[in-house]
Amino acid sequence: MNTPYLNRYRNGEYLQYMTDFSELLNKQDLDALQLTETKAILDPLVSKIDAAFKQSQGSGLTQEVIALDERRDRAIVGLRGITDSFKYHFDKSISDAADVLNNIIVSHGDNIQRLSYQEETAVINSIVKDMETEAEATAAVTTLNLDTWLTELKESNADFSTKYLDRVDEAALNPSANIPALRVEATEAYRTLVTHIQAHATLSGAEAYTTILNQVDVLAGQYNQVVDNRSNNGTKDDTPTEE
């Protein structure tokens, strides 16, 4: 049986998975299956996540975080692309300078722009620090005239970090909209409910329980495929309110 990647679903995916799961159960006679009370623990949590998700989508800060993340992604990808190209320059002083900067970037991984928000922030800070403090690197930046690129990388990362923390503060001021905390509770309630269904299926052998488990297997498989496809494409799993 497929186990849903609940901790890897984006907030919208998580909410929809729980909604679909709930609708599958609602097609059954929950009283007869002795699942009413257990499901009643999950339902209000899903409703709270729904309300919090709608609120987060309407938050101007959330949209700013997304835009700033895209901005710093372009900066790091662009800077690496430039240094990649200059590595093949006919002027050895330029190709050597490009090697210095490119090695700094590559040493932090091949797909920095695909890291989680916190990881990318830390990595870019490290890259900027190296390029600003290591004598060979600072000389290379000057040789390749990449001062403006380095400034853009530094500023976009700093702006992202500031807005991200503003978003965290906003969520902290409204505990009912704390999606990560609600997801922890909902996940626990979901797993308890599925465990009950599995236990009843084993003990009673009733076809309804097997039907539910088969449906959950298919549902989880479909949602997991979305995550797998995203991973294969190198896209981030996280969203601003999931961090």
C-alpha angles and dihedrals in degrees: 000000000000114000112212117242090233095165091053100047116105113242093261092048092047092051093048093047091053091045092051091046091051092049091052090054093046089063089065131071095258094183092055090046091049092235101115098096095044093048090048088067092056100043100068091046091055089049090053091049089050092053093044092048092052089049093050092050089056093049114112089208092059091055091047091052091052092048093048092048089054090048094055090043089058090048096053094041091047094048092050091047092053094049090046090055096045091053086078096047115134090229106082093207089059096044090048091051090049090052091054094053095038091053090054091053096042092049087068094054141282099267109036091156089061096057122107116274096261094043093050092049092053094044094050090048088054093048092049091048092052093048092047099044109031109087095217091049096048089050090050091052089054093045092053093039091234098142093114092049092051091048091050091050092049096045096044091051092048091048090050092051092050094050092043091056090046087055090050090051091050091053092046091056089057109043091178087065094051098121097181091055092045090050091055090054094043093049091053091049091047094051091047090052094048090048089054091051092050092048093050090047091054097043101040103024089212112166093228092066092050090049091053093048091049090051091049089050091056094041094050091046092055094049093043089054089060089055092045091051090049091051091049090052091048094241121151119256095206132089127191095266095045097064 
